[in-house]
């Protein structure tokens, strides 16, 4: 083949592929979405290989590592809660969500809306006024820095029928926990539709003791939300499938579970009514797990729909929250006794221990 012809072909290949100009930089997500100063966060996106500067809440952040699809940043000591920005080739791109600085002396950008309804650490029963009405709430609230959050299950592998279950008190005793709450939806024996799959659950649960995901393929479900914990740092996802795609590039987690829907994201009630089941739109006890960046909130809202439960959490100052089971499964354990429940025996649960 003549040299001129070879040069032409190489030029064509260059233009069509590697030598073609890259598109603009973009941010699709980052993890974790909340945490103290000094940690690193991983920003996922496209065309990030030329990122030269970054900031969190307008404060410059050190760029630790850069590749085409991700950038690792260190949260600066003087960070404030705010959006993540990356500068590449003179252009700055901004994340949709804000990184929440979870530190006692952190500066936090002002947010719209009324002040949060006051609540104390520990267990309490409070009335929470919202635009949707006033609701009685069983609240378990603790500082994230003061507890270890564990998600645990009765089974050690995938179970589709006649699955093992335990009362919440047993989960607490086995894990040395002083507090806990019921976890995901399950298929209870008193539901006719659950014949042949009694006590199974369709959701992905990371067993903190086994250090592995149960029902791992469920992470890829497009409708479910997700909460994970890396030590005392929670991260909430509207779609667990986002985490499923990125998890191998993220820091190892210590707890996590999927459920639906995500209730609150970045301080805003998620509009999920088109995705909700008929039962979720009926009033009953509704469970949830949430965080304001400093505290964990485990709540049971009485006589509420899922959407009303989300408004309650927003009124409490929660920035991110995920729906949990409720109804006849509702249970809260605190300081050696049931505060709600015991409810049904559980295939999985959330428990709190002291570090």
SULHUZI-V278653 format. One record per pair of residues at least 24 apart in sequence whose C-alpha atoms are under 10 Angstrom apart, sorted by the first residue. I is the first residue (numbers start at 0). J is the second residue. If there is no record, write none. Layout:
<<I;J> <I;J>>
//
This chain:
<<21;45> <21;46> <21;47> <21;48> <22;46> <22;47> <23;47> <23;87> <23;88> <23;90> <23;91> <23;92> <24;48> <24;49> <24;50> <24;67> <24;68> <24;85> <24;86> <24;87> <24;88> <24;90> <24;91> <24;92> <24;93> <25;68> <25;84> <25;85> <25;87> <25;91> <25;92> <25;93> <25;94> <26;68> <26;69> <26;70> <26;83> <26;84> <26;85> <26;92> <26;93> <26;94> <26;95> <27;68> <27;69> <27;93> <27;94> <27;95> <27;96> <27;241> <28;69> <28;83> <28;94> <28;95> <28;96> <28;236> <28;241> <28;242> <28;245> <29;69> <29;70> <29;71> <29;83> <29;94> <29;96> <29;97> <29;98> <29;234> <29;245> <29;249> <30;71> <30;98> <30;233> <30;234> <30;235> <30;236> <30;242> <30;245> <30;246> <30;249> <30;250> <31;98> <31;99> <31;227> <31;228> <31;229> <31;232> <31;233> <31;234> <31;235> <31;236> <31;249> <31;250> <32;96> <32;97> <32;98> <32;99> <32;100> <32;101> <32;232> <32;233> <32;234> <32;235> <32;236> <32;265> <32;292> <32;319> <33;80> <33;97> <33;98> <33;99> <33;100> <33;101> <33;102> <33;231> <33;232> <33;233> <33;234> <33;235> <33;290> <33;291> <33;292> <33;293> <33;319> <34;74> <34;80> <34;98> <34;99> <34;100> <34;101> <34;102> <34;143> <34;229> <34;230> <34;231> <34;232> <34;233> <34;234> <34;292> <34;293> <35;74> <35;75> <35;76> <35;78> <35;99> <35;100> <35;101> <35;102> <35;103> <35;104> <35;105> <35;144> <35;231> <35;232> <35;292> <35;293> <36;73> <36;74> <36;75> <36;76> <36;77> <36;78> <36;79> <36;100> <36;101> <36;102> <36;105> <37;72> <37;73> <37;74> <37;75> <37;76> <37;77> <37;78> <38;72> <38;73> <38;74> <38;75> <38;76> <38;232> <39;63> <39;71> <39;72> <39;73> <39;74> <39;75> <39;250> <40;70> <40;71> <40;72> <40;73> <40;74> <40;98> <40;249> <40;250> <41;65> <41;69> <41;70> <41;71> <41;72> <41;73> <41;248> <41;249> <41;250> <42;68> <42;69> <42;70> <42;71> <42;72> <42;83> <42;84> <42;85> <42;94> <42;249> <43;67> <43;68> <43;69> <43;70> <43;71> <43;245> <43;248> <43;249> <44;68> <44;69> <44;70> <44;94> <45;69> <46;87> <47;85> <47;86> <47;87> <48;87> <49;85> <49;86> <49;87> <49;88> <50;85> <50;86> <50;87> <50;88> <50;89> <50;90> <50;91> <51;85> <51;86> <51;87> <51;88> <51;89> <52;84> <52;85> <52;86> <52;87> <52;88> <52;89> <52;91> <53;83> <53;84> <53;85> <53;86> <53;87> <53;91> <53;92> <53;93> <54;78> <54;79> <54;81> <54;82> <54;83> <54;84> <54;85> <54;86> <54;93> <55;79> <55;80> <55;81> <55;82> <55;83> <55;84> <55;85> <55;93> <55;94> <55;97> <55;98> <55;99> <55;100> <56;80> <56;81> <56;82> <56;83> <56;84> <56;97> <56;98> <56;99> <56;100> <56;106> <56;107> <56;108> <57;81> <57;82> <57;83> <57;84> <58;83> <58;84> <59;83> <59;84> <59;85> <60;84> <60;85> <69;248> <74;98> <74;100> <76;105> <77;104> <77;105> <77;106> <78;102> <78;105> <78;106> <78;107> <79;104> <79;105> <79;106> <79;107> <79;108> <80;105> <80;106> <80;107> <80;108> <80;109> <80;292> <81;106> <81;107> <81;108> <81;109> <95;265> <96;264> <96;265> <96;266> <97;264> <97;265> <97;266> <98;265> <98;292> <99;265> <99;291> <99;292> <99;293> <99;318> <100;291> <100;292> <100;293> <101;143> <101;144> <101;231> <101;232> <101;291> <101;292> <101;293> <101;294> <102;144> <102;292> <102;293> <103;144> <103;293> <110;266> <111;266> <111;267> <112;266> <112;267> <112;313> <112;314> <112;316> <113;313> <113;314> <113;316> <114;314> <114;315> <114;316> <115;312> <115;313> <115;314> <115;315> <115;316> <115;317> <116;311> <116;312> <116;313> <116;314> <116;315> <116;316> <117;314> <117;315> <117;316> <118;315> <118;316> <120;294> <120;295> <120;296> <121;178> <121;296> <121;333> <121;334> <122;178> <122;297> <122;298> <122;331> <122;332> <122;333> <122;334> <122;338> <123;298> <123;338> <124;298> <124;299> <124;300> <124;338> <125;300> <126;300> <126;311> <127;300> <127;310> <127;311> <127;312> <127;314> <127;315> <128;310> <128;311> <128;314> <128;315> <129;307> <129;308> <129;310> <129;311> <129;312> <129;313> <129;314> <129;315> <130;307> <130;310> <130;311> <130;314> <131;303> <131;306> <131;307> <131;308> <131;310> <131;311> <132;303> <132;307> <132;310> <132;311> <133;303> <133;307> <133;311> <134;300> <134;301> <134;302> <134;303> <134;307> <134;308> <134;311> <135;284> <135;299> <135;300> <135;301> <135;302> <135;303> <135;311> <136;284> <136;285> <136;286> <136;298> <136;299> <136;300> <136;301> <136;302> <136;303> <136;308> <136;311> <136;312> <137;284> <137;286> <137;297> <137;298> <137;299> <137;300> <137;301> <137;330> <137;331> <137;338> <137;339> <138;287> <138;296> <138;297> <138;298> <138;299> <138;300> <138;331> <138;338> <139;178> <139;179> <139;180> <139;288> <139;294> <139;295> <139;296> <139;297> <139;298> <139;299> <139;331> <139;332> <139;333> <139;338> <140;288> <140;289> <140;290> <140;294> <140;295> <140;296> <140;297> <140;298> <141;290> <141;293> <141;294> <141;295> <141;296> <141;297> <141;351> <142;231> <142;290> <142;291> <142;292> <142;293> <142;294> <142;295> <142;296> <143;230> <143;231> <143;232> <143;233> <143;290> <143;291> <143;292> <143;293> <143;294> <143;295> <143;296> <143;351> <144;230> <144;231> <144;232> <144;293> <144;294> <144;295> <144;353> <144;354> <145;231> <145;294> <145;351> <145;352> <145;353> <145;354> <146;176> <146;177> <146;178> <146;230> <146;231> <146;294> <146;295> <146;350> <146;351> <146;352> <146;353> <146;354> <147;176> <147;228> <147;230> <147;231> <147;253> <147;254> <147;350> <147;351> <147;352> <147;353> <147;354> <148;176> <148;178> <148;179> <148;207> <148;227> <148;228> <148;229> <148;230> <148;231> <148;232> <148;233> <148;253> <148;254> <148;255> <148;295> <148;349> <148;350> <148;351> <148;352> <148;353> <148;354> <149;174> <149;176> <149;179> <149;205> <149;206> <149;207> <149;208> <149;228> <149;230> <149;253> <149;254> <149;255> <149;348> <149;349> <149;350> <149;351> <149;352> <150;179> <150;180> <150;182> <150;204> <150;205> <150;206> <150;207> <150;208> <150;210> <150;227> <150;228> <150;253> <150;254> <150;255> <150;256> <150;347> <150;348> <150;349> <150;350> <150;351> <151;182> <151;204> <151;205> <151;206> <151;207> <151;208> <151;209> <151;210> <151;213> <151;254> <151;255> <151;256> <151;346> <151;347> <151;348> <151;349> <151;350> <152;182> <152;204> <152;205> <152;206> <152;207> <152;208> <152;209> <152;213> <152;345> <152;346> <152;347> <152;348> <152;349> <153;206> <153;345> <153;346> <153;347> <153;348> <154;199> <154;206> <154;213> <154;346> <154;347> <155;206> <155;208> <155;209> <155;211> <155;212> <155;213> <156;211> <156;212> <156;213> <156;214> <157;199> <157;200> <157;201> <157;203> <157;212> <157;213> <157;214> <157;215> <158;196> <158;197> <158;198> <158;199> <158;200> <158;201> <158;213> <158;214> <158;346> <159;186> <159;195> <159;196> <159;197> <159;198> <159;199> <159;200> <159;201> <160;186> <160;193> <160;194> <160;195> <160;196> <160;197> <160;198> <160;199> <160;200> <161;186> <161;187> <161;188> <161;194> <161;195> <161;196> <161;197> <161;198> <161;199> <162;186> <162;196> <162;197> <162;198> <162;199> <162;200> <162;345> <162;346> <163;197> <163;198> <163;199> <163;344> <163;345> <163;346> <163;347> <164;198> <164;199> <164;343> <164;344> <164;345> <164;346> <164;347> <165;343> <165;344> <165;345> <165;346> <165;347> <165;348> <166;330> <166;340> <166;341> <166;342> <166;343> <166;344> <166;345> <166;346> <166;347> <166;348> <167;329> <167;330> <167;331> <167;332> <167;337> <167;340> <167;341> <167;342> <167;343> <167;344> <167;345> <167;346> <167;347> <167;348> <167;349> <167;350> <168;330> <168;331> <168;332> <168;333> <168;335> <168;336> <168;337> <168;341> <168;344> <168;350> <169;344> <169;345> <170;332> <170;345> <170;347> <170;348> <170;349> <170;350> <171;332> <171;333> <171;334> <171;335> <171;348> <171;349> <171;350> <171;351> <171;352> <172;335> <172;350> <174;208> <174;350> <174;351> <174;352> <175;350> <175;351> <175;352> <175;353> <176;332> <176;333> <176;334> <176;335> <176;349> <176;350> <176;351> <176;352> <176;353> <177;332> <177;333> <177;334> <177;335> <177;336> <177;350> <177;351> <177;352> <177;353> <178;297> <178;331> <178;332> <178;333> <178;334> <178;335> <178;336> <178;337> <178;349> <178;350> <178;351> <178;352> <178;353> <179;297> <179;330> <179;331> <179;332> <179;333> <179;334> <179;337> <179;348> <179;349> <179;350> <179;351> <179;352> <180;286> <180;287> <180;288> <180;297> <180;298> <180;299> <180;323> <180;324> <180;328> <180;329> <180;330> <180;331> <180;332> <180;333> <180;337> <180;339> <180;340> <180;341> <180;345> <180;347> <180;348> <180;349> <180;350> <180;351> <181;286> <181;287> <181;297> <181;299> <181;323> <181;324> <181;325> <181;328> <181;329> <181;330> <181;331> <181;332> <181;340> <181;341> <181;342> <181;343> <181;344> <181;345> <181;346> <181;347> <181;348> <181;349> <181;350> <182;256> <182;257> <182;258> <182;286> <182;287> <182;288> <182;322> <182;323> <182;324> <182;325> <182;328> <182;329> <182;330> <182;345> <182;346> <182;347> <182;348> <182;349> <182;350> <183;256> <183;257> <183;258> <183;259> <183;286> <183;287> <183;322> <183;323> <183;324> <183;325> <183;328> <183;345> <183;346> <183;347> <183;348> <183;349> <184;257> <184;258> <184;259> <184;322> <184;323> <184;324> <184;325> <184;328> <184;345> <184;346> <184;347> <185;324> <185;328> <185;343> <185;344> <185;345> <185;346> <185;347> <186;346> <187;327> <187;328> <187;343> <187;344> <187;345> <187;346> <188;343> <198;343> <198;344> <198;345> <198;346> <198;347> <199;345> <199;346> <199;347> <200;345> <200;346> <200;347> <201;257> <201;258> <202;256> <202;257> <202;258> <202;259> <203;239> <203;255> <203;256> <203;257> <203;258> <204;254> <204;255> <204;256> <204;257> <204;258> <204;347> <204;348> <205;252> <205;253> <205;254> <205;255> <205;256> <205;257> <205;347> <206;253> <206;254> <206;255> <206;256> <206;347> <206;348> <206;349> <207;252> <207;253> <207;254> <207;255> <207;349> <208;253> <208;254> <210;251> <210;252> <210;253> <210;254> <211;252> <211;253> <211;254> <212;254> <212;255> <212;256> <213;256> <215;243> <216;240> <216;243> <217;243> <217;257> <217;258> <218;242> <218;243> <218;244> <218;256> <218;257> <218;258> <219;243> <219;244> <220;257> <222;257> <222;258> <222;259> <222;260> <222;261> <222;274> <222;275> <223;256> <223;257> <223;258> <223;259> <223;260> <223;261> <223;274> <223;321> <223;322> <224;256> <224;257> <224;258> <224;259> <224;260> <224;261> <224;262> <224;320> <224;321> <224;322> <225;255> <225;256> <225;257> <225;258> <225;259> <225;260> <225;261> <225;320> <225;321> <225;322> <226;254> <226;255> <226;256> <226;257> <226;258> <226;261> <226;288> <226;289> <226;319> <226;320> <226;321> <227;251> <227;252> <227;253> <227;254> <227;255> <227;256> <227;257> <228;252> <228;253> <228;254> <228;255> <228;256> <229;253> <229;254> <229;255> <230;254> <230;354> <231;292> <231;293> <231;294> <231;295> <231;354> <232;290> <232;292> <232;293> <232;295> <233;289> <233;290> <233;291> <233;292> <233;293> <233;294> <233;295> <233;319> <234;289> <234;290> <234;292> <234;319> <234;320> <235;261> <235;263> <235;264> <235;265> <235;289> <235;290> <235;318> <235;319> <235;320> <235;321> <236;261> <236;264> <236;319> <236;320> <236;321> <237;261> <237;262> <237;263> <237;264> <237;269> <237;319> <237;320> <237;321> <254;349> <255;349> <256;321> <256;323> <256;347> <256;348> <256;349> <257;321> <257;322> <257;323> <258;287> <258;321> <258;322> <258;323> <258;324> <259;305> <259;321> <259;322> <259;323> <259;324> <260;305> <260;306> <260;309> <260;320> <260;321> <260;322> <260;323> <261;287> <261;288> <261;289> <261;305> <261;309> <261;319> <261;320> <261;321> <261;322> <261;323> <262;287> <262;288> <262;289> <262;305> <262;306> <262;307> <262;308> <262;309> <262;310> <262;312> <262;313> <262;318> <262;319> <262;320> <262;321> <262;322> <262;323> <263;289> <263;290> <263;306> <263;308> <263;309> <263;310> <263;312> <263;313> <263;317> <263;318> <263;319> <263;320> <263;321> <263;322> <264;289> <264;309> <264;313> <264;317> <264;318> <264;319> <264;320> <264;321> <265;291> <265;313> <265;317> <265;318> <265;319> <265;320> <266;290> <266;291> <266;312> <266;313> <266;314> <266;316> <266;317> <266;318> <266;319> <266;320> <267;309> <267;310> <267;312> <267;313> <267;317> <267;318> <267;319> <267;320> <268;306> <268;307> <268;308> <268;309> <268;310> <268;311> <268;312> <268;313> <268;318> <268;319> <268;320> <269;306> <269;309> <269;310> <269;319> <269;320> <270;306> <270;309> <271;305> <271;306> <272;305> <272;306> <275;305> <275;306> <276;305> <278;304> <278;305> <279;303> <279;304> <279;305> <279;306> <280;304> <280;305> <280;306> <280;307> <281;305> <281;306> <282;306> <282;307> <282;308> <282;326> <283;325> <283;326> <283;327> <284;308> <284;324> <284;325> <284;326> <284;327> <284;328> <284;329> <285;309> <285;322> <285;323> <285;324> <285;325> <285;326> <285;328> <285;329> <286;321> <286;322> <286;323> <286;324> <286;325> <286;326> <286;328> <286;329> <286;330> <287;312> <287;320> <287;321> <287;322> <287;323> <287;324> <287;325> <288;312> <288;317> <288;319> <288;320> <288;321> <288;322> <288;323> <288;349> <289;313> <289;316> <289;317> <289;318> <289;319> <289;320> <289;321> <289;322> <290;316> <290;317> <290;318> <290;319> <290;320> <290;321> <291;315> <291;316> <291;317> <291;318> <291;319> <291;320> <292;316> <292;317> <292;318> <292;319> <293;317> <295;320> <295;351> <296;320> <297;321> <297;323> <297;331> <297;349> <298;322> <298;323> <298;325> <298;329> <298;330> <298;331> <299;323> <299;324> <299;325> <299;326> <299;329> <299;330> <299;331> <299;339> <300;325> <301;325> <301;326> <302;326>>
//
